[in-house]
Amino acid sequence: MPRILSEKDLAMLRKLAPECNDLVCTGSGVPFRSLLPPLANYFAAGPADFGDRLARLEDGELRTLVRLVETGDESLGCVPPACTDVFVALIAARLGPEAGGSVLRVCEAGAGCDNQEA
């Protein structure tokens, strides 16, 4: 579900992609409504860079992302499968297997995740 990015979201985006100067998707011309898809598709050079960027976040910020994924407010639908795998692994390593499993269950349910194998 699309949302308007909050100040907290924007602060996380600045950590994840400090080079981000424009909050508009170049492909659609629509403002970013999530953090993970633009990070994966426009700013990260690949899955390893995606993971390195996510690792910049504090645990509380990662918990926020997990909650947003669980509620459907953060989309994984446009995130490449390899980046989704990196995200799930990072969440499991930093926040525990329960949190990683929660994100994985969202993907397996197909809610906001095109990658059914994630």
N, C-alpha and C positions, 0 to 999 in steps of 0.2 A: 504494500500500500504506500503510495507516495506521501511524503510529508515535506513540510517546510523545515529546512535545517535550522536548529536552534543555535544559540551562541555556544553552547557546549559542543554541539556537533561541529561547528566551524572551528573551534579551538582544536578539536581532534584532527580535523582535516588539515589545519595548518601544521600540526606535528607530523602527520602522515605524508603530506605533499607540500612542503614549504614553497615549492615553485608554482603552486596553484595561484594564479592571479585573477582568474575568471571563474565564476561559479556556474557557468553555462556549458552544457554539453555541446561540443562542437558538432557532433553528428546530428542531434535532433534540434538544437537551438533552445532547449528547455533547461531551466535551472536544475542543478543537481538536487535530487531528492533522497539520496542515500550516500553513504561514505565508501562502502566496499566496491561497488561497481566502477565508479570513476577512478578509484585508487588502482584497481586491477587493470582497467582498460586504457587509461590515459596517462597515468603517472609512473606506475611500476614498470620496470624493464622486463619483468618476467616473474615467475613464481618465487624465486629466491629473493628478489628485490621486494616483492609484495610482503613476504614474511619479515624481512629486515625492517621494513617500514612499520609493520604492525607491532614489532617488538619494541618500538619507541614508546608505545602507549603504556601507561601505568595499569596495574591490575584493575583498579576501579573503572578505568576507561574501557578496558576489555570486557568487564562485567556489563557495562552499559551497552556495548555492542551485542553481547549475547542476549540481553533482555530485549533489545530492539529486534533481533532476529527471531526470538521466540514469539514476540507479539506480531510479527509480520511488518513492522515498521522499517526494518532494514532488509533490503532485498539482496538475495544471493543469486537471483535469476539470471543476471547478465555477467556474473563472475565466472571466468573460465574454470573448468573442473580442477585443474592443477592448483589454482589459487584457492579454491574452496578447500581442497585437501590440506593446503598449508595453513589456512585459517583454523580448521578443525584441530589439526595437530598442535598448533600454537596454543589454542584455548585449552586443550587437554593438558598440555605440559605446564602451562602457567596457572590455570584455574582449577585443574583437576579433571579426572575422567568423566565425572558427572556433567560438568559444563560442556566438555567436548561432545559427549553423547547427546546432550540436549540439542546442540546445533546440528549434529548428524541426523538426529530424528526429524528435525524440521526439513532437512534435505531429502531424507528418505520418504517423507510424507508428500514431497513435491510442493510444499508450501514455500513459494519464493525461491525455489532452487531448481534450475533446469538440469543440473547435474544429478541424475538419479543414482550415479555410482559413487558419489562423494562420501 
